[in-house]
Amino acid sequence: MQENLSQKILDLLDSGRFLTLKEIAKLLKMPENPVEETLLHLVGLQKMNRRHFAGRDYFQTTQPQQATSKLSAVADDYLDQRQAAHALGVARTCYHHLAGKAGVALFDQLLAKKMVVLTAPNVYQLTEKGRHAFAQFLGRPVHQLNIQTCIDFSERRVHLAGKLGNDVMAKLVAEHQLALTQNRRVQVTQPIKIQPLEVRYAG
């Protein structure tokens, strides 16, 4: 029973997006207790990442698959169709940093370009390449190693947060790459450029 449930949970989270216990149980149409027990078992096997964020526990598979399963498509459809997620638009502020599809796309490129690396579950660090690029972009030295991230509400992936995220957002607005609105939505007025990155996301 647990093996079968373990595989269903792994399939559901195939794409690497975060879900809560309540959401996982709902999408699998199962009671929360056995789902929670299995999730914690998978965390112990290091097959599942558990992160406490904004008062809730979120779960994410540690090995996302490029070819996602049917259950993963169910999870993606659920996340993408939420009215609250639609209302926030493709780019928005989260506190004082960039969130939404544009914020997640920016962080994905930081990882792809080896400017940021994952060193432990939920722990991201700037590489020397990343520190140099941000120092050039911000016009000041960047000495920090660990960086803060948020679980993006709509995308359920991480985006850059903390002081570095705030400084990057302010600079992108000052350079007219982004434009703020009064309802938290952000207009992406041109491709987001932080050499060697160029995030082409219109919104």
SULDAZI-V843505 format. One record per residue. PHI is phi in whole degrees, -180 to 180 (999 if undefined). D_FIRST is the distance of its C-alpha to the first C-alpha in Angstrom with 2 decimals. Layout:
PHI	D_FIRST
PHI	D_FIRST
This chain:
999	0.00
-67	3.81
-62	5.49
-63	5.25
-68	6.20
-58	8.52
-67	10.11
-63	10.73
-66	12.35
-63	14.32
-65	15.45
-61	16.53
-100	18.60
-50	19.91
-79	23.49
90	23.78
-86	24.54
-84	23.64
-133	21.64
-85	21.26
-56	18.21
-59	19.63
-68	20.08
-62	16.61
-62	15.14
-63	17.97
-71	17.56
-89	13.85
57	14.91
-134	12.47
-64	13.63
-69	14.76
-59	13.51
-66	9.75
-66	11.09
-63	13.77
-59	11.88
-70	9.95
-59	13.37
-65	15.18
-63	13.09
-67	13.98
-62	17.49
-62	17.79
-84	17.01
62	19.66
-96	17.64
-132	18.18
-99	21.54
-113	22.02
-134	25.48
-89	27.15
-148	29.75
53	31.97
83	30.28
-133	26.68
-93	23.80
-117	23.04
-125	20.37
-148	21.09
-67	19.65
-82	21.91
-133	22.29
-58	23.10
-105	23.38
-74	26.61
-93	25.17
-81	22.75
-87	19.94
-64	20.04
-66	17.73
-63	20.10
-64	22.95
-63	21.57
-65	21.58
-62	25.04
-64	26.36
-60	25.30
-66	26.99
-75	30.03
-95	30.72
-64	30.93
-61	34.50
-63	34.97
-67	34.17
-62	36.66
-64	39.28
-81	39.29
80	40.22
-84	39.68
-146	41.43
-158	42.07
-89	42.83
-127	40.29
58	42.63
-125	45.23
-129	43.29
-84	42.09
-131	38.76
85	37.21
-58	36.94
-66	40.14
-66	39.05
-69	35.72
-62	37.63
-63	40.10
-67	37.49
-58	35.78
-71	39.23
-59	39.85
-70	36.81
-63	37.77
-89	41.34
60	40.31
-88	42.10
-134	39.01
-130	36.29
-89	32.95
-104	33.45
-162	30.42
-53	27.58
68	29.57
-116	32.86
-115	35.25
-130	38.70
-76	41.81
-87	43.11
-61	46.85
-62	46.93
-67	45.27
-61	47.64
-65	50.61
-64	49.59
-70	49.06
-64	52.30
-65	54.15
-69	52.69
-86	53.24
74	56.55
-153	55.65
-64	54.07
-120	50.30
-103	49.52
-65	46.05
-105	43.14
-73	39.98
-123	39.62
-90	37.95
-134	35.49
-117	34.06
-80	30.88
-66	32.59
-59	31.90
-84	32.09
-88	30.92
57	28.23
-127	29.53
-93	32.08
-132	35.84
-69	38.75
-133	39.72
68	41.99
-62	45.68
-64	45.36
-62	43.55
-64	46.24
-65	49.04
-65	47.70
-60	47.42
-60	50.97
-69	52.33
-64	50.73
-69	52.27
-62	55.61
-89	55.64
63	54.91
-81	51.74
-129	49.99
-130	51.48
-83	50.28
-123	50.36
-89	50.47
-116	46.99
79	45.00
-71	44.80
-122	46.17
-92	48.12
-89	47.70
-84	51.31
-160	51.15
-54	48.78
-75	47.63
-118	49.39
-135	48.84
-48	50.13
-94	48.56
-91	46.12
-147	46.79
-94	44.14
-93	45.13
-142	43.58
-89	45.68
-165	44.95
